Amino acid sequence: MLTVAGLSSGTEAERAAHRLFTLWDSGARVLGGVAAFRPYEDPTTKRRQSDVVMLVPDGVIVVRLVASQRQSGPIVAHPTGAWSIGGEVLRIIGGGSNPLPSLRDAQAAVTTTLRASGLEPGRVAMLVAVGSGEPVEPPDGQLGDGVIVCPMSEDGLAIGVRRAAAVTAAADVRQWTTADVKAALSSIGVTGRVPAVEELNSEGFMYSPYVLRRPDLVAAASAVAAAAASGTANRSVLEAPTGPNSAPDDRPATKIAHTRAQDAENAEDAEDAEDAEDAEDAEDAGLPGLFGVDARAELPPRSEMPPVALDPRPGDVDDVGAYDEGPYDGGRYAEAKYADRSYAEDGGTSPRRRRTGLRVVAVLLAMLLVGAAAYVGYNLVGSDGDGDGTGTQGTVNTPAPPPEPVTQQIGDHAYVPVRSRGGETCAGNADGEVAEYFDTTNCASLARELYTTEIDGIAVIVAVARVTMPDEASAADFKGIVDSEGTGNVNDLLAAGETFPNGPTELVPEAYASTIQGAELTIIEAGWQDPANPGSLEALRELAREALALQRTV
């Protein structure tokens, strides 16, 4: 279990939990994950809501560490009522005797923050560890709704974390990867050194340079899992034979046939309606009894509406009002096909066919007019004078395409800029001892750039940070810190949340170089775009030194 911050400060419960988490690095109780001591507080009352956000390969756990305040004895937890310890009401630092309402607010805050950054956390479990080694009631520590309670002892906390991880795993289908964890830690704003990819990989997180917990990918995986789980049931429904006494809504074939009939009846064009009905007749006649009975036999009778409402005879509007078919025989009309009705007495042409012909003519005429207008407009506005010279030459203002990134050539390598950002300060944009240095001595300005290039056909990412300090003396001090091993660095743009097409979400630096000029320090970090496909390390280090000559773009 890796821990991030929270060692030298915090509450007594936090320090106790930190000691217990560090015990899991070896031995039989090894648990993989990252425990980020990132507290959440109520913005109004400033009361502590949670203390730790744990990222395990199966999901996210929000942890509340409750000190017992010199109380001891068995812990009795309730979903809504007051908690007790040793027969006394549990007294929580800051007030209250039930930590769940505040913990649920922290869970909602973590979920909202991760989703706002493009990560889908899934179900976030809640764990309450009470500072007593006594047993917990209920015995399994489960209060429902994803809440687990455990005593703050080595065994108790290990069991509680495992149970909380099982809660998240039961509602998820995709494990967290190394890129997911780094993006999540950056999203929730943890302090301290972010674990390296190799460290996360050793904690059980699957390696991936890309964030896979995007909402679309997690939703797609969930849909596939749900479809696989219900595949047998769905087949039994679809393949069940339908008897003649089945209701129409229970029969897929009936629904399809009925929909086709209604579409044909509601078609505006009589020709389309006739074709649709002929196709329906052919299908019903050619596939008798395919669904257990004749699908056409199950069709409800056609709506018994007078012919004048469905298909008026041709003529003027006044004639329609005076039209009289005589007594209406609903049964006989329901058995007749619309397509079989004859218009021979009106000249053998359907009024809808005539309307279709008029529509075609109108459309052709409109197309002709549009073409003529386009031709005249071209000669009046867009003519270049190559004709008879009578046209007026015009200028068409088209938006200029965005400028192409300026590629810089240094030696044998072409550096293509993909991202850049300037006008920032260094506080909040670094990690490790470098971040602590900027808390007391901030830089004057920070400009960062990101380039791609190649070494022997293998893609390389180059991160450039240009740090301008207030004076030359502070620049020299800062260079001594940042050049030292294990002191952290200025965050590159990928760590700051920037992305580029077909690129990874993180840079795994394999080469480092820096140079100072006056009060400005230039820092280069280089790494392979796909760390699983590396090239020559010596060539990468040479490229990092070469990249110090890149011209500033921001």
Residue, then its C-alpha position, 0 to 999 in steps of 0.5 A: m500500500l502506497t501512501v501519499a502525504g499525511l505523515s508528519s501532520g494531521t490528527e492522531a487517527e491519521r497518524a495511526a492509520h498511516r503507520l498501519f498502511t505502511l505495515w502492508d508493504s510486506g508480509a501476509r497482509v499485503l494489500g495493493g493500492v494508494a492511500a491519499f491522505r486528502p481530507y474533505e471538509d464541510p465548506t460551511t462548518k469546516r468540520r472534517q467529513s473524510d480523511v483518506v481517499m483510497l484507490v485500489p485496483d477494484g475501485v475507490i474508497v472514501v475513508r473516515l478515521v474516527a479517534s475514540q477520545r480515550q474511549s474503549g470497548p465494543i463499537v456499535a454502529h447504526p445507519t442513522g442513529a448515534w454510535s456507541i463505544g463501550g456502552e457510551v455514546l461515541r464522541i467524534i472530534g468536531g461534534g456528532s456521534n454518527p460519521l455517516p452523514s458527513l462521509r456521504d457528503a465526502q463521497a459525493a464530492v469525490t464522485t463529482t470531482l472525478r466525473a468532472s475531470g472525465l473519469e468514471p469512478g463507478r460505485v465509491a465505497m465508504l469505510v469508517a475506521v474507529g480508533s479502538g481495537e474492540p469488535v464491531e457490531p454488526p459483526d461483518g461491519q456492513l451497514g448497507d449502502g456501501v458502508i463498512v465499519c471496522p476497528m482501527s487495528e492492523d487486522g481490523l483495518a485490513i479486513g475493512v479495506r478488503r470488504a470495501a474493495a469488494v463493494t466497489a468490485a461488485a458494481d464495476v467491470r473495469q479495473w483501475t490502471t496506472a494512468d487512471v490512478k495518476a489522473a485521479l490523484s491529480s483530479i482530487g488535488v492530493t499533495g505530496r509526490v505522486p507515485a511513479v508508474e512502476e510503483l503503481n504497477s507493483e501495487g496491482f494496477m494494470y499498466s496503461p499509458y491511457v485513461l481507460r475509465r472514461p464514462d463511454l468506455v466504462a459504460a460500454a464495458s458494463a453494457v457488454a457484461a450485462a448483455a453476456a449475463s442476460g444472453t440466455a434469458n433473452r434467447s429463451v424469450l425470442e425463440a419461444p414459439t408463439g401460439p395462436n392465442s397469444a396477445p399481439d403485443d407479446r409477438p415480435a412478428t405481429k408488432i413488425a407486421h402491424t407497424r408495416a401495415q400502419d406505415a403503408e396506410n399513413a404514407e402520403d404517396a399512394e405509389d409508396a403505399e401500394d408498393a409497401e402493401d405488395a411487399e407485405d403480401a409477398e412476405d406473408a404469402g412466402l413465409p406462412g407459419l414462420f412464427g407459429v401462425d400466419a402473421r397476416a392472420e393476426l393483423p387487426p382489421r383495418s380501421e373502418m373509416p369512410p372512403v372519403a376521409l382516406d382517399p377522396r375522389p379527384g375534383d375541386v374542393d367543393d366537389v369533395g364536400a358534395y361527394d356521397e358514396g351512399p350507405y357505408d358497408g363497414g364489413r365489406y369495405a374492411e375486406a377490400k384492399y385500398a390498392d384494389r380500388s379502381y379509378a377508371e371512372d376518373g380517367g384511370t389516374s389516381p389523384r395522388r399519382r397526379r400530385t406526385g407528378l406535379r411535385v416532381v415537376a415543381v422540384l425540377l423547376a426549383m432545381l433549375l432556378v437554383g442552378a440559374a441563380a448560382y450561375v448568375g451569382y458566380n459571374l457577378v461575384g466570383s468571376d476572375g475576368d477570363g470571360d468577356g470582361t463584363g462580369t464584376q470581379g469580387t472577393v470572397n472572404t473565407p476564414a483563414p485556416p489555423p496556423e500549422p505548428v512550427t516544427q523546429q529542426i535540431g540536428d537529425h530530429a524534428y520537434v513537433p509542438v503539440r501543446s504549450r501553456g504560459g503565463e502561470t506561476c510555479a506554486g501548485n504546478a510541481d511535486g515533491e521538494v520542488a513544490e515545497y520550495f515554491d510554497t515559500t519562494n514562488c517563481a516569477s513566471l512559468a512556461r511549458e511546452l510539449y513536443t513529439t519527435e522520433i529516435d530511429g522511428i520510435a516516438v518520443i515525448v519531450a516536455v520543456a519547462r521554462v522557470t523564471m525566478p525573481d533573481e539570479a540567486s534564487a534561480a541558482d538555488f532552485k537549480g540545485i534542488v531540481d537537479s538533485e535526485g528524488t526531489g520532484n520536478v515541475n509538472d509537465l503538461l500531461a501531468a497538468g491534464e493536457t492531452f493531444p490526439n493519439g497521445p498518452t495521458e502521462l510522460v514517463p521520464e527517462a532522460y533529464a537535462s537543464t540549463i540556466q541563463g540569468a534568472e531563467l532555468t530551462i528543464i527538459e524531460a524526455g520519455w518514450q511515447d509508448p514505454a512498453n516499446p523503448g529505444s536506446l536510453e543513451a540516445l534519449r539522454e543525448l536528445a534531452r541535452e539537444a532539446l535545450a536549444l529549442q526556441r521558446t514559443v510561449 
